[in-house]
Amino acid sequence: MQRTSGSIIATAIVIIIGGVQWAGAALPAVPRAPQADPARIELGRPALPPLTYTAFCLRYQAECRPRRFFRGGPIRLTEKRWAELREVNRAVNLAIEPARNELGLAGEAWTINPARGDCNDYAVSKRHELLRRGWPARVLLLSEVVVSSGEHHLVLLMRTRSGDLVLDNLTLQVKPWSRTPYRWVRVQSPGRDGLWVTIGREGV
């Protein structure tokens, strides 16, 4: 009697499992909405550049030279390029003595390779050095963020096929953009000279 009951129960389980599998196979696959790539920053609508960036371009015209032809997107991050990013980030961070701007907007002056300076000077100096080494301007994007204290801060965003990386004077490490503790405000447009764009998502 126990053997018979066991056989019946086993047969019922097989039938139930088979029915569930068949029902699942019969259901059409529901398409999923495309997910944003967390490795890449989400560019938003066009925005005016910071006033201090405009003044910087008047002073350093070669740094903001219009490029008539825009080709390509993010670049491939080779071992050599990764080493260069780390080297430039570290070298500039150590070369410039940090000096806080106590005058606010009136004291803003983005200067390349000064002896003393703030975040703006670090960011434009790193961009200048990478341009000098042959990096394309389209992947070297100055970016305005807000730190936890509420102060605005400038970093250099690097667009690679492996993801967007950040060169920051507050750390010697080159980090993925999504691992920075900032609220992202706006960034240089990679394809339109002189324009900036808003940021669609924030880092974590």
N, C-alpha and C positions, 0 to 999 in steps of 0.2 A: 504494500500500500504506500509506504514512504517512497519507494523507488518510482512508482507511477506518478505520485504527486510531484516529485522532483523533476521528472521528465516533462510533465505538463507545464510546470512553472518555467523551466528552462526554455521550452518551445515558445511560451508566451513572451518571454523577455526578448528572444531573438526577433519575433514578429514585431514587437513594439519598437525595438531599435531600428529595424529595417524600415518600418513605416516613417519614423522620424527622419532617417537619412533620406528617404525618397522624397518626403515633403520638403526637406531643405533643398534638395537638388532641383525640385520643381519651381522654387521661388526664383524670380529674376533677380539678378544682382542690382543693388541700389547704387547708383553712381554717387561718389563722394565729392563734396565741394573741394576745389583745389586749396591746399594749405600753403600759407606763406612760408617761405624758406627762412628759418631763424638765423641761418648763416649770412643772409644778405639783408641789408637795411632796406626798408620799404620807402621809396621816394614818393613824395606827395605832390602837391600843386606848386606852381612857380611862386617864388617869393622874392622880395627885394633883398639885395645883399646888405650886410651891416654897413653903416656909414663909414666906419673905420676901414673896411675893406676897400671902399671906393677911394679913400685917401691913400691907402697902401698902393693901389694900382697906379695912381698918379705919380707916386714917388718911385715905384719899381715897375716901370712899364713893361719891361721884358718878362716879368713874372706873370703878367696878365695879358700877354700878347694874344690877340684873337687868332684862332686857328680855323682857317676856312674849311678844311675838310676834317670831318670827324669820322674816324673809322675804328671799328673794334669796340669791345666792351671790356670787362674785367680781364686781367692778364693771368697767365699761368704762374703759380707760385712755385718756382724751382728752389732747390736747396741754396743756390747762390743768391737768389733774390731774398729768401728768408733770412739768410745771414746778413745781407745788406740792411734789411729793415731793422734787425736787432742792433746792428752796429751803429747805424745812424741815430736811432732812438736813444741809445745809451750815450753816444758821443756828444750829441747836442744837449742832452739833459745834464751832463757833467760839465760842459763847456760854459754854459750860461749860469751866472749866479742869480738865484731867484730874488726878485725885487717886487714887492707888492705895489700896485698902483693905488695911491691914496687919493688921487684927484678925480676918480670916476671917468666919465666919458671925455672930459677935458684933457685928461692925462693919457688917453689912448694913442699909441703910435706903434704900429706893427713894424718892427725893425728886424732885419735879417742879421743874424750873428752878432748881437750886441754883447758887451761884457756882462751886463746885468739886464734882466728883463722879466716879463711875466709870461703867462701861458700863450699869449698871442705871438710873442717873439719866438718862443720855442717851436710853435706849429709852423710858422712861415719859414723858419730856418731849416726845419726838417724837409719841408716841401722843396725848398731851394736846392738843398743838397741832393735829393733824389732826382730832381730834374737835371741837375748837373751830371749825374751818373747815367743819364739816358732813359730814365723812367718816363712813360707818357703822362702828360698832364691830366688826361681824362680819368686816371685812376688815383690821382693825388688830390683829395677833396678836403678843403678846410671845413670844419664842422663846428657849429655852435651848440653847446649842451648846457644844462643847468645841474650843478652839483647839489648834494644834500643840504647844504647851508642856504641854498637859494641863489647863490652867485652864478653868473654866467661864465663859461669856461670855453676855451678854444682848443680843439684837438685836430689831428690829421687823420682822416679816414682813408684807408687803402683798400681799393676794390680788386679782389682776386677771384679766380674761378673757384677757389677753395672756400671763399667766404670773405666778408668785409672785416678788416683788421684796424686797430686803433693804435696810433703812436701818441703817447700822452706824456707830458712832463711830470705828472704825479706818480709815475711808475716807470721802472726800467724794463718792464715786461711789455711785449707787444701782444695785445689781447684781442679776441673776437669782439666785435661791437656789442653783441648781445650779453656779454659778460661784464660790461661796464655799468657801474651803479649810477647812471646819469639819466636825466630826462632830455631827450634829443629834440632840438628846436628846428634847426635848418642846416643845410649843407650845400656846398657848391654843386651846381648842376653839371653832371659829367658830359653832357652833350651840347650845352648852350653857353658859350662864353659870356661871362659877366652876370649871369643869372644864378640864383640859388633856388632851392626847393625846400618845402617843409618835409618833415619826417612823419611817415604813416604810423610807425610803431616805436615803442620805447624798448630799451634794453632791460635786462633783468638784474 
